[in-house]
């Protein structure tokens, strides 16, 4: 049996060097991983999802999430206006349907002073047989951040993923955006690939925000897929912040997940069917 000292475990806790999969599985299965907490203002343990129109007047960093269900017609204008009027620092988009980083509809989503990092639909679905339609992910962010697109060792086939780190003058946060198509229910393969991804992401020293459209009814306590997702998140000491329906049919599909010690201080869900069938989710985080 492999044995590691505390110093040996600490030595592999770095951004540029990952423990191998067998080691990561052992660490998390035994719940041995504990991140050294950073110093920050205390966040509330109760995230008020029913607070409407979380906005900049409260300060902090505002992070939005929206499944656009294509960027056709006037949706890029609506997305850009939403970023500007809500003063969002970051907006994660899923199901953009864009095919290249220089697609005009995608570029029109960014108002002045904002940049984009993306995973185009053509890249995302080229080798993924389970992704039948839709696709495309993007993160639109204020140019006060410096962005770095991340590559993960795992190459999931059941969902799309985009990772990037955004660095400000005082902190760096890793953002992971996931889109799992809803054309089929989540399978064992999805959960296996999600665990493999989380084993990597959870080892980052930086704060992490995992968000996107999982197409799992986390609002349904009787759904075994929702229970399994909750168990997986708990095993990585992660918490999901969105508690209201994010789709017009009444289910909570679009999620915002963080470590338990870095929860959003507020979370709002706008009505759906404004830009698409999905609601805009906005979470507020304290400034570092």
Order of alpha helices (4+ residues) and beta strands (2+ residues): alpha-alpha-beta-alpha-beta-alpha-beta-alpha-beta-beta-beta-beta-alpha-beta-alpha-beta-beta-beta-beta
